Amino acid sequence: MSSPEPRHSPGEATEPQDAVESIVPAMPIVLPLVGGVLMFLLAFIAIYMA
């Protein structure tokens, strides 16, 4: 009898790349930029409301 498990070739990747792990190296650049934009927008709203 044949086994129901799929067969893998030696050159095939065993695990797909995780989406979160692909974003992690960009965090030191993205987080300060997004923080700066957020602070600018909050300051603009505070000045506009005053």
C-alpha positions, -999 to +999 in steps of 0.1 A: +000+000+000+011+035-006+014+060+022-010+091+021+018+114+032+030+138+005+065+132-008+091+159-007+120+164-030+155+171-014+156+206-028+122+217-016+118+241+014+104+224+044+086+254+059+071+285+042+084+319+053+063+335+080+050+370+072+058+384+106+094+372+105+099+389+071+088+423+085+109+421+117+142+434+102+125+466+090+111+475+125+141+497+136+134+519+106+097+518+104+088+523+140+106+557+145+092+570+112+056+561+121+061+575+156+073+608+141+044+610+117+020+602+145+034+629+168+032+654+140-004+646+134-013+647+171+004+681+174-014+694+143-047+683+158-040+699+192-030+732+175-060+731+153-084+724+182-069+752+204 
